[in-house]
Every structure is written in C-alpha cells, then in structure tokens.
Amino acid sequence: MRYLFISDLHLEAQRPDITRAFLHCLDTRARNADALYILGDFFEVWLGDDNPDPLADQVSAALLALSRQGTAIYLMHGNRDFLIGKSFCRRSGCTLLKDPTLIEINDERVLLMHGDSLCIDDLGYMRMRRWLRNPLSLFILHHLPLKTRHRIGRKLRNESRERTRYKAADITDVNEGEVLRVMHSQRVTTLIHGHTHRPAVHPLEIEGKPAQRIVLGDWDNSGWALEVDEDGYRLESFGL
C-alpha cells in the first residue's frame, strides 16, 4: 500500500500557482497512491458548500476523477475550511474524516490531526476554536445568508493575520506536552499533522519506545507531501 498526505494548501483564486501544483500532484504522485489524505486548510476559506466558486468546481472535478481512477481520498477539516460539508464531499469523491482520526499503516496505528488543537498555549485562538466548532455555532453559521458569511470570513481572516503577526513563535506552535499526552492516550507512536507550517520529522520517546511527530508543510513557497509505503515515511518538498 502507498499513502500520500498533504495539508495547508490554502487554495484560492489569487494563487493559481498553488492550484496548478496541486492538479499536477493529482496527476502524478496521487495517481500512484492507494489513498490520498488532505489534513485540513485545503482551501484558504470555505463559506459553505452552497457558495458558488469556480475554483471549488475545478478542484472537486479533479478529485472525483482521481477517486474514480481508484485512489481513495480522505479530507479533514482545518481552521480555515471547517464548513466543508457532505455536498462538496459527494461532488469530489472524498470521505470526510473526524479530527483526530486513527488509521493503520504497515500494521502500525497512526494518528492523523489537523494540528490546531495541539496549540494550547495560544489561549485566544483556542477560545475562538471552541466557539466556532460548537455544534450550535456551526448550525447558525451554516444557515446565515451567504453575504453575511462572506463578511464574517473576511473579519476572521484579518483578525487571524493580525494575531499571528504579533505572537511569539512558540505560542503559535504545538505544545509538546499536549502532543505526548494525546499520543499516549491514543496509544500511537506516529502522529501526522499540519497547521503550523513548520514541516519536519520530530523524533520522540513514549514510555521508552521510539516515536515520531511528522509535520506537513504549507504550499506557499513550495509544495509538501508525505509519502508512506512499506519502505517507511518520506517528507518531501517540490517546486510550485
């Protein structure tokens, strides 16, 4: 079995280079994979499946073609696109995953997350995340007029950029203690996540056993993908 993991593409009309790189990835790397996992922040913003968007139509058609070719596609919500719903998944041939999700690779339990829930030192963000992910808040957001959702989306993006600009790097990164706690509670020695835009493979130790936290990269200056097969894990970057 061969698996491909990506995250944090932040697809938007203003960055056609990222869209081209993603479509090329589908035609090359993903076409040779048994499963493609997209671990959140696939789109820069997602206002709802009912929002007319030519980019979303183009991307969903390409994903559906890959799915029909035989590659299973799994999609996880990020902090930018948590309103992606069943309609988009049907159009694109994707299966929506919960965050976190456990899978098995080469007889090993592997934990998949977007990663934002591990950033517990960013207290302001965690408060906002709890509010946005509350089922009542989600219900209200889904039923607001599209024009209102556009306005809220712009406000949240602007506030997020301002907050991140003035925060120390360690505040916006994961909390190592929380990482170990979650991995121990899930009984895993491998965690794969995105969100932080700090691609790396971090060696860990859990109860005396070697472990690893693999952080996927964002697609701003280059593309990033984690390929996994019987030979192991390979985190690679490539030009956009």
NULUM-130272 format. One record per residue (C-alpha): x, z, y. Coordinates in nm, 3 decimals, always signed. Each point is the difference from the previous one (the first is absolute). Example, Ala and Ser with C-alpha at 12.3 -4.5 7.8 and 13.67 -1.06 7.14 Angstrom:
<pts>
> px:pz:py
> +1.230:+0.780:-0.450
> +0.137:-0.066:+0.344
</pts>
This chain:
<pts>
> px:pz:py
> +0.000:+0.000:+0.000
> +0.113:-0.078:+0.354
> -0.135:+0.180:+0.305
> +0.033:-0.070:+0.373
> -0.061:+0.262:+0.271
> -0.030:-0.067:+0.374
> -0.144:+0.184:+0.299
> -0.012:+0.014:+0.379
> -0.027:-0.371:+0.070
> -0.224:+0.072:+0.302
> -0.140:-0.353:-0.016
> -0.140:-0.123:+0.331
> -0.056:-0.332:+0.174
> +0.279:+0.076:+0.249
> +0.260:+0.000:-0.282
> -0.042:-0.330:-0.189
> +0.356:+0.038:-0.133
> -0.107:+0.300:-0.207
> -0.305:-0.186:-0.131
> +0.218:-0.297:-0.103
> +0.247:+0.231:-0.173
> -0.282:+0.175:-0.185
> -0.157:-0.327:-0.118
> +0.344:-0.116:-0.116
> +0.038:+0.330:-0.187
> -0.330:-0.065:-0.178
> +0.117:-0.347:-0.104
> +0.336:+0.124:-0.130
> +0.060:+0.367:-0.082
> -0.363:+0.100:-0.056
> -0.084:-0.306:-0.210
> +0.254:+0.116:-0.257
> -0.132:+0.358:-0.005
> -0.261:+0.147:-0.230
> -0.123:+0.226:+0.280
> +0.032:+0.016:+0.378
> -0.050:+0.335:+0.176
> -0.057:+0.011:+0.378
> +0.039:+0.363:+0.108
> -0.172:+0.010:+0.337
> +0.026:-0.128:+0.356
> -0.046:-0.350:-0.135
> -0.164:-0.092:+0.331
> +0.099:+0.127:+0.343
> -0.361:+0.098:+0.052
> -0.318:-0.040:-0.205
> -0.328:+0.052:+0.182
> -0.224:-0.058:-0.300
> -0.074:-0.268:-0.257
> -0.267:-0.139:+0.233
> +0.250:-0.084:+0.274
> +0.048:-0.381:+0.021
> +0.372:-0.067:-0.036
> +0.162:-0.335:-0.094
> +0.320:+0.180:-0.102
> -0.190:+0.222:-0.242
> -0.173:-0.307:-0.145
> +0.336:-0.176:-0.049
> +0.158:+0.305:-0.163
> -0.296:+0.077:-0.225
> -0.011:-0.362:-0.123
> +0.372:+0.012:-0.087
> -0.042:+0.333:-0.183
> -0.300:-0.130:-0.192
> +0.200:-0.304:-0.114
> +0.278:+0.228:-0.123
> -0.252:+0.221:-0.180
> -0.155:-0.300:-0.175
> +0.348:-0.112:-0.103
> +0.031:+0.326:-0.195
> +0.172:+0.255:+0.224
> -0.193:+0.325:+0.034
> -0.017:+0.112:+0.365
> -0.042:+0.359:+0.113
> -0.052:+0.113:+0.359
> +0.027:+0.349:+0.151
> -0.122:+0.108:+0.342
> +0.253:+0.076:+0.272
> -0.048:+0.174:+0.331
> -0.062:-0.335:+0.174
> -0.241:-0.161:-0.246
> -0.198:+0.284:-0.159
> -0.327:-0.183:+0.074
> +0.077:-0.275:-0.253
> -0.295:+0.000:-0.235
> -0.154:-0.152:-0.310
> -0.094:-0.328:+0.166
> +0.360:-0.088:+0.088
> +0.115:+0.103:-0.347
> -0.259:-0.228:-0.163
> +0.107:-0.291:+0.221
> +0.367:+0.053:-0.077
> -0.011:+0.100:-0.366
> +0.151:+0.342:+0.077
> -0.067:+0.338:-0.157
> -0.012:+0.283:+0.254
> +0.213:+0.301:-0.097
> -0.043:+0.363:+0.098
> +0.284:+0.174:+0.181
> +0.176:+0.141:-0.200
> -0.017:-0.203:-0.322
> +0.185:+0.050:-0.328
> +0.110:-0.299:-0.207
> +0.226:-0.043:-0.301
> +0.312:-0.217:+0.008
> +0.234:-0.030:-0.297
> -0.162:+0.307:-0.159
> +0.057:+0.204:+0.318
> -0.264:+0.154:+0.226
> +0.051:-0.135:+0.353
> -0.175:+0.130:+0.312
> -0.110:-0.246:+0.271
> -0.088:+0.109:+0.354
> -0.021:-0.154:+0.344
> +0.216:+0.288:+0.119
> -0.165:+0.123:+0.317
> -0.145:+0.308:-0.171
> +0.359:+0.116:-0.068
> +0.081:+0.017:+0.375
> -0.138:+0.351:+0.035
> +0.238:+0.096:+0.284
> -0.185:-0.242:+0.230
> -0.284:+0.241:+0.068
> -0.181:-0.221:+0.251
> -0.004:-0.294:-0.235
> -0.117:+0.211:-0.293
> -0.294:+0.130:+0.205
> -0.098:-0.355:+0.093
> +0.041:-0.115:-0.360
> -0.232:+0.272:-0.130
> -0.264:-0.099:+0.257
> +0.026:-0.375:-0.067
> -0.011:+0.040:-0.379
> -0.294:+0.239:+0.003
> -0.292:-0.169:-0.183
> -0.234:+0.065:+0.294
> +0.248:-0.153:+0.247
> +0.044:-0.302:-0.227
> -0.377:-0.045:-0.024
> -0.033:+0.011:+0.379
> +0.293:-0.241:+0.054
> -0.140:-0.250:-0.250
> -0.336:-0.003:+0.179
> +0.121:-0.022:+0.359
> -0.046:-0.333:+0.180
> +0.299:-0.229:-0.046
> +0.071:+0.002:+0.374
> +0.029:+0.380:-0.009
> +0.231:-0.012:-0.301
> +0.225:-0.245:+0.189
> +0.022:+0.244:+0.289
> +0.074:+0.296:-0.227
> +0.262:-0.202:-0.190
> +0.185:-0.089:+0.320
> -0.009:+0.363:+0.116
> +0.135:+0.134:-0.331
> +0.283:-0.257:-0.012
> +0.107:+0.075:+0.356
> -0.009:+0.375:-0.058
> +0.196:-0.035:-0.325
> +0.275:-0.199:+0.171
> +0.027:+0.252:+0.282
> +0.016:+0.298:-0.237
> +0.263:-0.160:-0.224
> +0.219:-0.096:+0.297
> +0.056:+0.362:+0.103
> +0.016:+0.171:-0.339
> +0.322:+0.093:-0.179
> +0.079:-0.212:-0.306
> -0.032:+0.293:-0.239
> -0.353:+0.070:+0.124
> -0.122:-0.350:-0.086
> +0.177:-0.004:-0.338
> -0.122:+0.163:-0.321
> +0.046:+0.369:-0.063
> +0.240:+0.037:-0.294
> -0.165:+0.320:-0.118
> -0.338:-0.174:-0.006
> +0.151:-0.290:-0.195
> +0.132:+0.236:-0.268
> -0.327:+0.194:-0.009
> -0.210:-0.314:-0.049
> +0.234:-0.149:-0.261
> +0.011:+0.329:-0.192
> -0.380:+0.037:+0.009
> -0.045:-0.357:-0.126
> +0.273:+0.044:-0.265
> +0.195:-0.310:+0.105
> +0.367:-0.079:+0.056
> -0.061:-0.320:+0.198
> -0.195:-0.029:+0.326
> -0.049:-0.332:+0.181
> -0.138:-0.004:+0.354
> +0.018:-0.172:+0.338
> -0.118:+0.100:+0.349
> +0.325:+0.138:+0.146
> +0.174:-0.340:+0.042
> +0.318:+0.158:-0.142
> +0.074:-0.201:-0.316
> +0.227:+0.184:-0.243
> +0.033:+0.144:-0.349
> +0.037:+0.378:+0.019
> +0.138:+0.177:-0.309
> -0.172:+0.333:-0.069
> -0.005:+0.275:-0.258
> -0.320:+0.156:-0.132
> +0.025:+0.291:-0.244
> +0.353:-0.107:-0.086
> -0.102:-0.359:-0.073
> +0.121:-0.302:+0.201
> -0.274:-0.149:+0.217
> -0.034:-0.255:+0.279
> -0.205:-0.075:+0.309
> -0.009:-0.372:+0.083
> -0.104:-0.087:+0.355
> -0.124:-0.354:+0.063
> +0.100:-0.173:+0.323
> -0.215:-0.148:+0.274
> -0.004:-0.375:+0.073
> +0.100:+0.001:+0.365
> +0.355:-0.138:-0.004
> +0.018:-0.088:-0.370
> -0.218:+0.011:-0.307
> +0.033:+0.271:-0.264
> -0.108:+0.009:-0.362
> +0.057:+0.228:-0.295
> +0.025:-0.185:-0.330
> -0.033:+0.195:-0.323
> +0.048:-0.120:-0.357
> +0.162:+0.119:-0.322
> +0.337:+0.000:+0.176
> -0.110:+0.251:+0.265
> -0.079:+0.019:+0.372
> +0.141:-0.239:+0.263
> -0.080:+0.047:+0.370
> +0.088:-0.319:+0.187
> -0.028:-0.143:+0.350
> -0.034:-0.367:+0.093
> -0.031:-0.207:+0.316
> -0.331:-0.071:+0.167
</pts>
